[in-house]
Amino acid sequence: MALSCPLPPGGCTTHFNSIPNFCCAKRAFDERGVRNLIDEFKRIFLDHDMEDEYGLIMNHRHFLLQENEILVETLKQDGNISIAFPWQVKDGKAHPTPNSEWNEHNLTRKEFIIPQTWKFDQDGGLIPYEFLATDYPQLDPSQPFVTDLFEAMRLHGIQDVLGLRRLDGDRNGEAFEVTPEGGRVSVTTMGSRPDGMTIDTVGKVLWYFTKEGDTEEAMACTRCGTCGICWN
């Protein structure tokens, strides 16, 4: 499948692997009091009419990528399950590897691979580190919006902690992501909470804003002894 955007110099592997794993990211997020600052960015989203398109995410990862890989999420045709796992990139195209994940979940081919999640570089540029397989190309966030958001984050000194996420399906009710310990695939099931999981064991990682001025929490993650679980 064709990539809809150029990858950063050197590819995405180094950028992705430099992001802290969930446990370390959550610890830094809490110690620096970032949750109390989320509302500080609401006005920027509303002023640029971006509240329906993007949210703020705590930058984190659940596993490492290998050379020339990107992490791609694909939503199954019925919309009830999404699968995210590494794809191999070559000559501007991405291919699912291993094919066993693709075949096991009976995923449908999409036409485009677009950025889904970005982190900021030190100069305020956006670096994509997670991607989405989709039937349609989509625009990236506007530069004025990105500039205003980065400057506000830099003012609070948290531009390394928070990133930007495209809200493609992230506001459609409950969804639960399971990443087996030691595995490199995340399976998200909509509407079915994993056994043994309770709300008080998760940490929120994704926030978005409404036109009415509300702040909503759309995703949470936790890590236990045998798996990593994310709750939307």
VOMI-536348 format. One record per residue: residue in three letters; x, y, z of N, C-alpha, C, O in turn. Coordinates in steps of 0.02 Angstrom, whole numbers, padded with zeros to 5 digits, always signed. Layout:
N
ALAXYZXYZXYZXYZ ...
! end
This chain:
232
MET+00042-00059+00000+00000+00000+00000+00044+00062+00000+00097+00063+00030 ALA+00021+00114-00033+00060+00174-00041+00058+00217+00022+00005+00226+00052 LEU+00115+00244+00041+00118+00293+00095+00096+00360+00069+00118+00382+00016 SER+00052+00394+00106+00026+00458+00083+00071+00517+00102+00056+00574+00084 CYS+00126+00504+00137+00170+00558+00158+00242+00531+00159+00252+00471+00169 PRO+00291+00575+00150+00360+00553+00156+00377+00538+00229+00352+00572+00274 LEU+00419+00489+00240+00441+00474+00307+00498+00521+00327+00532+00548+00283 PRO+00508+00533+00391+00563+00576+00412+00630+00546+00391+00634+00486+00381 PRO+00682+00588+00385+00748+00562+00366+00769+00505+00412+00766+00510+00473 GLY+00791+00450+00381+00810+00393+00421+00753+00346+00438+00764+00294+00470 GLY+00692+00364+00416+00635+00321+00431+00605+00334+00499+00624+00382+00533 CYS+00558+00293+00519+00521+00303+00581+00547+00261+00639+00528+00274+00696 THR+00590+00212+00625+00609+00165+00677+00642+00200+00737+00622+00189+00794 THR+00691+00242+00723+00726+00276+00778+00680+00322+00816+00682+00324+00878 HIS+00638+00359+00781+00591+00404+00814+00542+00365+00858+00529+00384+00915 PHE+00515+00311+00831+00468+00270+00869+00500+00241+00931+00473+00244+00986 ASN+00559+00211+00923+00592+00178+00979+00617+00226+01032+00630+00206+01089 SER+00625+00290+01014+00646+00340+01063+00590+00361+01110+00602+00392+01162 ILE+00528+00345+01092+00471+00360+01135+00472+00313+01194+00484+00253+01185 PRO+00459+00337+01255+00461+00292+01313+00405+00241+01311+00352+00253+01284 ASN+00418+00182+01341+00365+00133+01347+00311+00159+01393+00320+00209+01428 PHE+00254+00125+01394+00196+00153+01430+00211+00168+01503+00194+00221+01527 CYS+00243+00121+01538+00255+00130+01609+00297+00192+01623+00281+00231+01668 CYS+00351+00201+01585+00395+00259+01595+00360+00323+01575+00367+00374+01608 ALA+00322+00320+01520+00286+00380+01497+00234+00401+01548+00226+00461+01562 LYS+00197+00353+01576+00145+00369+01626+00176+00398+01689+00148+00444+01718 ARG+00233+00371+01710+00266+00397+01770+00286+00470+01760+00275+00512+01804 ALA+00317+00485+01703+00338+00554+01689+00277+00600+01682+00279+00657+01706 PHE+00225+00576+01650+00163+00615+01642+00135+00635+01710+00115+00693+01719 ASP+00133+00588+01756+00105+00602+01822+00151+00647+01863+00128+00694+01895 GLU+00216+00634+01861+00263+00673+01901+00265+00746+01879+00277+00790+01920 ARG+00253+00758+01815+00256+00827+01789+00188+00861+01788+00181+00917+01764 GLY+00137+00827+01813+00071+00857+01820+00039+00877+01754+00004+00927+01750 VAL+00050+00837+01702+00027+00856+01635-00049+00854+01630-00078+00895+01594 ARG-00082+00808+01666-00155+00805+01660-00187+00871+01679-00238+00889+01650 ASN-00160+00907+01727-00189+00971+01748-00181+01026+01696-00210+01079+01703 LEU-00141+01012+01644-00128+01063+01592-00168+01051+01528-00166+01093+01483 ILE-00203+00995+01523-00237+00978+01460-00284+01033+01438-00286+01050+01379 ASP-00322+01060+01484-00371+01112+01465-00339+01176+01439-00372+01216+01407 GLU-00275+01185+01452-00240+01244+01428-00238+01246+01351-00228+01300+01322 PHE-00247+01189+01319-00241+01186+01246-00308+01184+01210-00311+01182+01149 LYS-00361+01184+01248-00429+01179+01219-00443+01236+01171-00468+01224+01116 ARG-00428+01296+01190-00444+01355+01149-00408+01351+01081-00435+01374+01031 ILE-00349+01324+01079-00312+01318+01016-00349+01272+00967-00356+01289+00908 PHE-00373+01216+00992-00412+01170+00949-00475+01203+00924-00493+01197+00866 LEU-00510+01238+00968-00573+01270+00949-00562+01328+00901-00599+01335+00853 ASP-00511+01368+00913-00498+01426+00870-00480+01404+00799-00495+01439+00751 HIS-00448+01346+00792-00428+01322+00726-00477+01270+00697-00464+01241+00645 ASP-00534+01260+00732-00585+01212+00710-00555+01142+00700-00570+01108+00651 MET-00513+01121+00746-00481+01056+00742-00506+01006+00794-00481+00950+00798 GLU-00556+01025+00833-00579+00983+00888-00611+00917+00863-00610+00867+00900 ASP-00639+00917+00803-00669+00856+00777-00618+00810+00743-00632+00752+00729 GLU-00559+00837+00729-00510+00800+00690-00454+00770+00732-00429+00716+00716 TYR-00434+00805+00785-00374+00784+00822-00384+00789+00897-00426+00827+00922 GLY-00345+00749+00933-00342+00752+01005-00270+00752+01028-00224+00748+00988 LEU-00261+00757+01094-00195+00756+01124-00182+00686+01152-00225+00657+01185 ILE-00123+00660+01140-00106+00593+01165-00041+00596+01206+00005+00633+01189 MET-00038+00556+01258+00024+00546+01295+00069+00502+01252+00053+00444+01240 ASN+00125+00529+01230+00170+00490+01187+00195+00428+01225+00223+00434+01280 HIS+00185+00370+01196+00208+00308+01227+00208+00252+01174+00178+00260+01121 ARG+00240+00198+01190+00240+00139+01146+00233+00077+01188+00243+00078+01249 HIS+00214+00021+01155+00206-00043+01190+00258-00094+01170+00266-00145+01203 PHE+00295-00082+01116+00348-00127+01095+00395-00088+01049+00382-00030+01033 LEU+00448-00121+01026+00498-00088+00983+00487-00107+00910+00460-00161+00895 LEU+00508-00063+00866+00508-00077+00794+00578-00097+00772+00627-00078+00802 GLN+00581-00136+00719+00644-00153+00687+00656-00107+00628+00613-00067+00609 GLU+00715-00111+00599+00735-00066+00545+00685-00069+00487+00662-00122+00467 ASN+00669-00009+00461+00624-00002+00403+00552-00025+00417+00517-00047+00372 GLU+00531-00021+00480+00463-00038+00498+00424+00024+00519+00453+00072+00544 ILE+00359+00023+00510+00313+00072+00539+00256+00033+00571+00241-00023+00552 LEU+00224+00065+00620+00166+00034+00653+00103+00057+00618+00090+00117+00613 VAL+00064+00010+00592+00003+00026+00554-00057-00007+00587-00056-00067+00603 GLU-00110+00031+00596-00174+00005+00622-00223-00003+00564-00229+00041+00521 THR-00258-00059+00563-00309-00073+00513-00374-00092+00547-00374-00135+00591 LEU-00428-00060+00528-00494-00075+00556-00528-00128+00513-00531-00121+00452 LYS-00553-00180+00546-00587-00232+00508-00651-00205+00477-00677-00153+00498 GLN-00676-00240+00426-00732-00216+00387-00794-00204+00429-00832-00157+00416 ASP-00805-00246+00481-00864-00238+00523-00857-00182+00574-00906-00165+00608 GLY-00798-00153+00580-00787-00097+00626-00782-00116+00699-00780-00071+00741 ASN-00780-00180+00715-00779-00202+00785-00710-00217+00812-00700-00221+00872 ILE-00662-00226+00768-00594-00243+00788-00544-00205+00745-00554-00199+00684 SER-00491-00180+00776-00435-00153+00738-00371-00189+00759-00364-00210+00816 ILE-00326-00195+00712-00263-00230+00723-00206-00183+00707-00205-00153+00653 ALA-00158-00175+00753-00099-00134+00741-00037-00177+00749-00027-00207+00802 PHE+00005-00179+00698+00067-00217+00701+00117-00187+00651+00096-00149+00607 PRO+00181-00204+00656+00232-00174+00613+00224-00196+00540+00209-00254+00525 TRP+00234-00147+00496+00236-00160+00423+00306-00141+00399+00337-00096+00425 GLN+00329-00177+00348+00393-00163+00317+00385-00110+00263+00338-00113+00223 VAL+00430-00061+00262+00428-00007+00213+00484-00016+00162+00542-00027+00180 LYS+00466-00011+00098+00516-00015+00044+00490+00022-00016+00433+00012-00038 ASP+00532+00067-00043+00517+00104-00105+00450+00142-00100+00411+00143-00147 GLY+00438+00172-00042+00378+00214-00034+00314+00175-00023+00260+00205-00023 LYS+00319+00110-00013+00260+00069+00000+00270+00029+00063+00326+00013+00083 ALA+00214+00012+00096+00217-00026+00158+00181-00093+00148+00130-00097+00114 HIS+00210-00145+00177+00183-00213+00170+00176-00244+00239+00222-00240+00279 PRO+00119-00276+00253+00110-00306+00319+00158-00363+00331+00164-00409+00289 THR+00193-00361+00387+00238-00415+00406+00231-00428+00480+00236-00380+00519 PRO+00218-00489+00503+00210-00546+00458+00139-00550+00429+00093-00521+00457 ASN+00133-00584+00374+00067-00592+00344+00020-00632+00387-00041-00630+00377 SER+00047-00669+00436+00004-00710+00479-00046-00668+00517-00104-00689+00525 GLU-00026-00608+00539-00073-00565+00574-00127-00541+00527-00186-00539+00545 TRP-00107-00524+00466-00155-00501+00416-00206-00556+00400-00266-00544+00397 ASN-00180-00617+00390-00224-00672+00371-00267-00696+00429-00326-00712+00420 GLU-00238-00698+00489-00275-00722+00547-00338-00681+00560-00390-00707+00578 HIS-00332-00615+00551-00388-00571+00566-00428-00552+00504-00474-00511+00508 ASN-00411-00582+00448-00450-00573+00386-00459-00499+00370-00515-00476+00359 LEU-00404-00462+00370-00407-00391+00358-00416-00376+00283-00395-00415+00241 THR-00448-00320+00269-00462-00300+00201-00411-00248+00178-00395-00202+00214 ARG-00387-00256+00118-00338-00210+00090-00367-00139+00085-00424-00130+00064 LYS-00326-00090+00105-00344-00020+00099-00298+00012+00047-00247-00016+00028 GLU-00316+00072+00025-00278+00104-00028-00221+00147-00002-00171+00156-00037 PHE-00228+00175+00058-00180+00224+00082-00157+00209+00153-00193+00180+00193 ILE-00095+00229+00167-00067+00229+00235-00056+00302+00254-00015+00336+00222 ILE-00091+00326+00305-00086+00396+00324-00061+00402+00396-00070+00355+00435 PRO-00029+00458+00414-00009+00468+00484-00069+00470+00530-00121+00499+00514 GLN-00062+00437+00587-00116+00438+00637-00095+00473+00701-00136+00507+00733 THR-00032+00465+00721-00007+00494+00783+00060+00527+00770+00103+00499+00736 TRP+00069+00587+00798+00131+00625+00788+00160+00646+00856+00124+00655+00905 LYS+00226+00653+00857+00260+00688+00911+00294+00750+00882+00304+00754+00821 PHE+00311+00797+00925+00346+00857+00903+00422+00847+00905+00448+00813+00950 ASP+00456+00876+00856+00529+00879+00862+00547+00944+00899+00503+00982+00918 GLN+00612+00955+00909+00633+01012+00951+00617+01079+00920+00617+01130+00955 ASP+00604+01081+00854+00589+01143+00820+00514+01153+00808+00494+01202+00776 GLY+00473+01107+00833+00401+01115+00825+00372+01079+00765+00312+01086+00751 GLY+00413+01042+00729+00387+01003+00673+00355+00939+00698+00372+00914+00751 LEU+00308+00912+00659+00275+00850+00677+00310+00790+00646+00326+00791+00586 ILE+00321+00739+00685+00351+00676+00662+00300+00621+00672+00282+00605+00729 PRO+00276+00590+00618+00228+00535+00627+00261+00473+00655+00316+00455+00635 TYR+00228+00440+00703+00256+00378+00729+00206+00320+00732+00225+00264+00748 GLU+00143+00334+00717+00094+00281+00707+00053+00298+00645+00042+00357+00630 PHE+00031+00246+00609-00003+00256+00545-00069+00218+00544-00081+00173+00584 LEU-00112+00237+00496-00178+00207+00488-00188+00187+00416-00175+00226+00370 ALA-00212+00125+00405-00231+00103+00338-00303+00125+00324-00347+00112+00364 THR-00314+00159+00268-00379+00188+00254-00393+00187+00179-00348+00179+00138 ASP-00456+00194+00161-00476+00196+00091-00469+00265+00060-00472+00272-00001 TYR-00458+00316+00102-00457+00384+00076-00397+00422+00104-00380+00415+00163 PRO-00365+00463+00063-00312+00507+00089-00344+00561+00133-00401+00580+00122 GLN-00307+00585+00181-00331+00638+00225-00276+00690+00234-00217+00674+00232 LEU-00298+00751+00245-00250+00806+00254-00216+00801+00322-00245+00776+00370 ASP-00155+00825+00325-00120+00832+00389-00144+00896+00423-00174+00939+00390 PRO-00132+00904+00488-00153+00965+00523-00120+01026+00494-00063+01024+00470 SER-00156+01082+00495-00132+01144+00465-00072+01171+00504-00066+01161+00565 GLN-00027+01205+00469+00033+01231+00500+00019+01284+00554+00051+01282+00606 PRO-00028+01331+00543-00043+01379+00596-00065+01345+00661-00046+01365+00716 PHE-00107+01293+00655-00129+01256+00713-00071+01222+00748-00064+01225+00809 VAL-00028+01189+00709+00029+01154+00737+00076+01203+00773+00101+01188+00827 THR+00087+01260+00742+00132+01310+00772+00105+01336+00838+00141+01340+00887 ASP+00041+01352+00840+00010+01378+00902+00012+01325+00956+00025+01340+01015 LEU-00002+01263+00938-00003+01209+00988+00067+01196+01016+00075+01188+01076 PHE+00117+01195+00973+00185+01184+00996+00208+01240+01043+00238+01227+01094 GLU+00194+01302+01024+00215+01358+01066+00183+01355+01135+00215+01370+01185 ALA+00119+01335+01137+00085+01329+01202+00115+01272+01243+00124+01279+01304 MET+00131+01217+01211+00162+01161+01246+00231+01179+01271+00250+01162+01327 ARG+00269+01214+01229+00336+01234+01250+00334+01282+01308+00378+01281+01351 LEU+00283+01325+01310+00275+01371+01366+00270+01333+01432+00295+01356+01484 HIS+00237+01275+01430+00228+01235+01490+00282+01181+01497+00284+01145+01547 GLY+00327+01175+01448+00381+01128+01451+00361+01055+01445+00393+01011+01474 ILE+00308+01042+01407+00284+00972+01400+00280+00951+01327+00244+00903+01311 GLN+00316+00985+01283+00312+00969+01212+00339+00899+01195+00326+00873+01141 ASP+00377+00870+01241+00402+00802+01230+00353+00749+01256+00358+00691+01237 VAL+00307+00769+01299+00262+00721+01331+00198+00710+01291+00175+00653+01285 LEU+00171+00763+01262+00108+00759+01226+00120+00760+01151+00163+00796+01126 GLY+00080+00722+01115+00080+00723+01042+00010+00735+01016-00036+00750+01054 LEU+00002+00728+00951-00061+00741+00917-00086+00676+00886-00046+00639+00856 ARG-00150+00661+00893-00178+00600+00864-00241+00616+00823-00284+00654+00844 ARG-00244+00586+00765-00303+00592+00723-00360+00552+00756-00351+00494+00775 LEU-00418+00584+00761-00475+00552+00795-00516+00511+00746-00574+00527+00733 ASP-00488+00459+00720-00523+00416+00673-00550+00355+00710-00515+00305+00718 GLY-00613+00360+00733-00643+00306+00771-00628+00306+00845-00649+00260+00880 ASP-00593+00356+00870-00574+00357+00940-00630+00383+00986-00621+00386+01047 ARG-00687+00403+00957-00740+00430+00998-00804+00390+00991-00859+00415+01004 ASN-00798+00328+00969-00857+00286+00956-00868+00235+01011-00873+00175+00997 GLY-00872+00257+01073-00886+00212+01128-00825+00175+01153-00768+00192+01136 GLU-00837+00123+01195-00783+00087+01226-00746+00042+01176-00775+00013+01131 ALA-00681+00038+01186-00639-00007+01145-00580-00028+01188-00553+00012+01226 PHE-00559-00090+01182-00508-00118+01225-00452-00149+01185-00463-00193+01144 GLU-00391-00125+01197-00333-00147+01159-00290-00194+01201-00271-00176+01257 VAL-00273-00251+01175-00232-00300+01210-00167-00312+01171-00169-00328+01112 THR-00111-00303+01205-00045-00317+01176-00012-00373+01217+00010-00359+01273 PRO-00009-00434+01192+00022-00489+01230+00094-00472+01249+00131-00444+01209 GLU+00113-00490+01309+00181-00478+01332+00231-00511+01285+00226-00570+01271 GLY+00279-00472+01261+00329-00498+01216+00308-00498+01143+00348-00513+01099 GLY+00244-00482+01130+00219-00482+01062+00225-00413+01030+00240-00364+01064 ARG+00215-00410+00965+00218-00347+00929+00155-00338+00888+00157-00323+00829 VAL+00099-00346+00921+00034-00335+00890-00015-00312+00944-00013-00337+01000 SER-00058-00266+00927-00111-00242+00972-00178-00254+00939-00190-00232+00882 VAL-00222-00289+00974-00289-00304+00949-00340-00265+00990-00345-00274+01051 THR-00377-00221+00957-00427-00180+00991-00496-00206+00975-00516-00209+00917 THR-00533-00224+01027-00602-00248+01020-00649-00195+01047-00642-00174+01104 MET-00697-00175+01007-00744-00123+01028-00799-00153+01072-00832-00202+01053 GLY-00808-00124+01131-00866-00140+01173-00860-00200+01217-00910-00220+01247 SER-00801-00232+01223-00794-00292+01265-00732-00285+01309-00676-00292+01284 ARG-00742-00273+01373-00686-00263+01418-00653-00329+01436-00688-00378+01450 PRO-00587-00332+01435-00552-00395+01452-00567-00416+01523-00576-00374+01567 ASP-00569-00481+01535-00581-00509+01602-00527-00485+01650-00468-00483+01633 GLY-00549-00467+01710-00502-00447+01762-00480-00375+01758-00444-00351+01802 MET-00502-00339+01708-00482-00269+01701-00533-00224+01735-00593-00231+01725 THR-00509-00178+01777-00552-00130+01810-00530-00060+01792-00471-00048+01778 ILE-00578-00014+01793-00563+00055+01773-00509+00086+01816-00470+00127+01792 ASP-00506+00067+01880-00457+00100+01925-00386+00075+01914-00340+00099+01948 THR-00375+00028+01867-00307+00005+01854-00278+00034+01790-00223+00016+01770 VAL-00314+00079+01758-00290+00106+01694-00271+00179+01701-00292+00213+01748 GLY-00230+00203+01654-00212+00273+01651-00234+00303+01585-00222+00273+01533 LYS-00265+00360+01587-00290+00391+01526-00232+00419+01485-00184+00446+01512 VAL-00238+00412+01419-00184+00435+01375-00207+00477+01316-00165+00503+01279 LEU-00272+00484+01306-00298+00522+01248-00355+00567+01270-00401+00546+01304 TRP-00351+00630+01248-00402+00680+01265-00422+00718+01202-00381+00731+01158 TYR-00486+00736+01199-00510+00778+01144-00560+00828+01171-00584+00821+01228 PHE-00576+00877+01131-00620+00932+01152-00682+00935+01109-00681+00915+01051 THR-00736+00959+01137-00799+00965+01100-00812+01039+01084-00783+01084+01114 LYS-00857+01049+01036-00875+01118+01018-00906+01155+01077-00903+01216+01080 GLU-00936+01117+01123-00967+01147+01182-00916+01166+01235-00933+01196+01286 GLY-00853+01148+01223-00800+01167+01270-00784+01114+01322-00749+01128+01370 ASP-00810+01054+01313-00796+01000+01360-00731+00965+01342-00709+00965+01284 THR-00700+00935+01392-00640+00894+01382-00658+00822+01395-00684+00805+01448 GLU-00645+00778+01346-00663+00708+01352-00600+00664+01353-00551+00679+01319 GLU-00603+00610+01392-00549+00562+01394-00569+00502+01353-00620+00470+01367 ALA-00531+00485+01302-00553+00435+01253-00514+00371+01255-00535+00322+01225 MET-00458+00368+01289-00418+00307+01288-00377+00302+01352-00356+00353+01380 ALA-00367+00241+01376-00324+00230+01434-00285+00167+01424-00306+00122+01387 CYS-00227+00162+01456-00184+00103+01450-00160+00080+01518-00155+00120+01564 THR-00145+00017+01524-00115-00010+01584-00068-00066+01564-00069-00090+01507 ARG-00026-00087+01610+00019-00142+01596+00020-00188+01657+00032-00166+01713 CYS+00007-00252+01645+00009-00301+01700+00065-00351+01687+00108-00339+01644 GLY+00064-00406+01723+00119-00453+01717+00122-00491+01651+00176-00513+01631 THR+00065-00498+01618+00064-00540+01558+00044-00504+01495+00051-00532+01441 CYS+00018-00443+01499-00004-00409+01439-00007-00334+01450-00003-00311+01507 GLY-00013-00297+01395-00027-00226+01400-00097-00215+01375-00115-00240+01321 ILE-00138-00179+01412-00207-00169+01393-00221-00095+01388-00202-00056+01432 CYS-00254-00074+01335-00275-00005+01327-00351-00003+01326-00384-00045+01295 TRP-00378+00046+01359-00451+00053+01361-00470+00120+01331-00448+00171+01355 ASN-00512+00120+01279-00537+00182+01248-00601+00202+01282-00631+00252+01264 
! end
